[in-house]
Amino acid sequence: MRRDSQVLWSRTLPMHWEETRAKFLFKRERRPPSDNDGVVTAFRDGEVTLRENRRSDGFTFAVKEIGYQGVRCGDLVVHSMDGFAGAIGVSDSDGKCSPVYLCCTPIEGAWPPFYAYVLRHMALSGFITSLAKGIRERSTSFGWSDFTEQVLPEPPPETQRAIADFLDRKTAAIDALIEKKERLLELLAEKRAALIHRAVTKGLDPDVPMKDSGVPWIGEIPAHWSVSRVKFLVNFTTSGSRGWSEYFTDDESCPVFLLSGNLGSDLDLDWRNVQRVDPPVGAEGQRTQLQDDDVLVCITGAKTGNVARATKLFAPTFINQHVALLRPDNSRVTGRYLACALKSQASATQLEMTQYGGTKQGLGLEHVRDVWVAVPPRREQDEQMARLESRLNRLRLGSGSVLTQLDKLREYRQALITAAVTGQLDIPGAA
């Protein structure tokens, strides 16, 4: 039997469950840290542990740990600024944490692992984000005052424990399967990279005579191939325009302005969420406008070295300053072949060796132009690329199938948690 609920994210609850504001379930602890405490981090996947137990890269380390507080194993920990993304869980370690964390201990009757699942459901369903926007416009903060006023389900204590134990087992099994699927995707990506590398350095004919290319990163190539720097294979090279943000527009009839994020991972352009621009008239606009078969290389930022080929241009299209444009000399090389050659491990190694910028990755146009690539006779390139594309298509189908399975597993995981924390499942041991 179920009844109407005052819990905003669940319309009904079991008849025998109570509803209670969080302030009557948990109290906030403000412990001073100890000198030998390690830093505890709440990760977005729900794990709360010592930073050293997981990883230390990608974090900003405080010079002075002002306001740091003690956290203890078993605390319910909520990252007030990142909780909307799921950074909520039960700490498995003693340590210290930033003052933006809420360290909570239960008042009689509350079981922290159960409420960790409840709060993460609230986060991943978007409820916390919508709540934060209602409290503070353009803010995702979920502070103590916000948390304590939430009406939460309160099943009997033995039910809370049974649900948490059930979800621990089930989600662990689902997560293990997700990990295997993700590893399969990695293997398919490695297979894809190996196929591209072989196609543009060795060709797809295993019986062709070979010779030394003279370039260590390329190695042996077919005897009738040559090697060349990219700059001798293109008619035009440039990078995109700077300072065009003032020309941005929401008018869908205006030209497209490609950012580095629009360079897909599969040698194509990602046309989702493209920026529109009303460019200035003159040479600057003409210089950075794409033509069909142009090759694009990301030269700054996290995607440095990523490669895409311009095809299916449905509107006038321009590039920003983080992207290099290479226009192939079609008498020597096709855009499709040049894109694959620049995507190969041989080219990636050369680009990695020339990156500058310390903490910020980056390439200059000359770095891209100076890359050595193996070049088959022009008449062979279309045949080589057609054979390669046939093999890559089979891998794409496999990857697409795995991605669909991953989506379904993640949906099932979330649906299972939702059903459990709202009392819709018959769980052994639950009252």
Secondary structure as UniProt FT lines:
FT   STRAND          2..4
FT   TURN            8..9
FT   STRAND          12..14
FT   TURN            15..16
FT   STRAND          18..21
FT   HELIX           22..24
FT   STRAND          26..28
FT   TURN            35..36
FT   STRAND          39..42
FT   TURN            44..45
FT   STRAND          48..50
FT   HELIX           51..53
FT   TURN            57..58
FT   TURN            66..67
FT   STRAND          69..71
FT   TURN            73..74
FT   STRAND          76..79
FT   TURN            80..82
FT   HELIX           83..85
FT   STRAND          88..91
FT   STRAND          95..97
FT   TURN            99..100
FT   STRAND          101..106
FT   TURN            108..109
FT   HELIX           112..124
FT   TURN            125..126
FT   HELIX           127..135
FT   TURN            137..138
FT   HELIX           144..148
FT   STRAND          151..154
FT   HELIX           157..201
FT   TURN            206..207
FT   STRAND          210..212
FT   TURN            216..218
FT   STRAND          220..222
FT   TURN            223..224
FT   STRAND          226..229
FT   HELIX           230..232
FT   STRAND          234..239
FT   HELIX           244..247
FT   STRAND          248..249
FT   TURN            252..253
FT   STRAND          256..258
FT   HELIX           260..262
FT   TURN            265..266
FT   TURN            272..273
FT   STRAND          275..277
FT   HELIX           283..287
FT   TURN            292..293
FT   STRAND          295..298
FT   TURN            302..305
FT   STRAND          307..309
FT   STRAND          317..320
FT   TURN            321..322
FT   STRAND          323..328
FT   TURN            330..332
FT   HELIX           335..343
FT   HELIX           345..354
FT   TURN            358..359
FT   HELIX           365..369
FT   STRAND          372..375
FT   HELIX           378..421
FT   TURN            422..423
FT   TURN            428..429
//
